[in-house]
Amino acid sequence: MSPRRQKPMKSRAFLSEEFCRALKRHGETNAALAAKAGLNVGVLYHWTEGVNRASREDPRIAKLAETINFPKDRIFENEFAHV
């Protein structure tokens, strides 16, 4: 029997801290924001808490940014910010 593999910890690097703060400051619940972007509230939670990563090409991310009037070019962390 082989030893269990530990899942690597995922960082929040995929969404910028600025975007996550803007989502929280927007004033709507996560459920309301998720619904407007066509997301399940659990998916939004996982993205903002760094549990799962979102694809840069996912149209729901663009819709989420549009919903809170956030610049699309600042949604994701710079890939080299943590190097």
C-alpha positions in Angstrom: 0.0 0.0 0.0 1.4 3.3 -1.0 1.5 6.4 1.3 -1.2 9.0 0.9 -0.2 12.0 -1.1 -0.6 15.4 0.5 -2.4 17.9 -1.7 -0.3 21.0 -2.2 -1.6 24.2 -0.7 -2.9 26.6 -3.2 -2.2 30.3 -2.8 -4.6 33.1 -3.6 -2.2 34.4 -6.2 -4.7 33.6 -9.0 -7.0 36.5 -7.9 -5.4 39.8 -6.9 -5.8 40.9 -3.4 -7.1 44.2 -4.8 -9.9 42.3 -6.6 -10.8 40.3 -3.5 -11.0 43.4 -1.4 -13.2 45.1 -4.0 -15.6 42.2 -4.0 -15.9 42.4 -0.2 -16.3 46.2 -0.2 -18.9 46.1 -2.9 -21.7 45.7 -0.4 -23.6 42.8 -2.0 -23.6 39.3 -0.6 -21.4 36.6 -2.2 -24.6 34.9 -3.2 -25.9 38.0 -5.0 -22.5 38.6 -6.7 -22.2 34.9 -7.7 -25.7 34.9 -9.2 -25.0 38.0 -11.3 -21.9 36.4 -12.7 -23.5 33.1 -13.3 -21.6 31.3 -10.6 -22.4 29.0 -7.7 -21.7 30.8 -4.5 -19.4 27.9 -3.5 -17.2 28.5 -6.6 -16.9 32.2 -5.8 -15.9 31.3 -2.2 -13.3 28.8 -3.4 -11.8 31.3 -5.9 -11.6 34.2 -3.4 -10.2 32.0 -0.6 -7.6 30.3 -2.8 -9.0 26.8 -2.6 -9.4 26.6 -6.4 -8.0 28.6 -9.3 -10.0 30.3 -12.0 -9.0 30.3 -15.6 -8.0 33.6 -17.0 -10.3 32.9 -19.9 -13.4 32.1 -17.8 -16.1 34.5 -18.9 -17.6 34.4 -15.4 -14.5 36.2 -14.0 -15.0 39.0 -16.5 -18.7 39.2 -15.6 -17.9 39.4 -11.9 -15.5 42.3 -12.5 -18.0 44.0 -14.7 -20.7 43.6 -11.9 -18.6 45.6 -9.5 -17.1 47.9 -12.1 -13.5 46.6 -11.6 -10.8 46.9 -14.3 -10.4 43.5 -16.0 -6.6 44.0 -16.3 -6.2 44.0 -12.5 -8.3 40.8 -11.6 -5.3 38.4 -11.5 -2.1 38.7 -9.5 1.0 39.3 -11.6 2.5 35.8 -12.2 5.9 37.0 -11.0 4.8 38.8 -7.9 5.7 36.0 -5.6 8.9 34.9 -7.2 
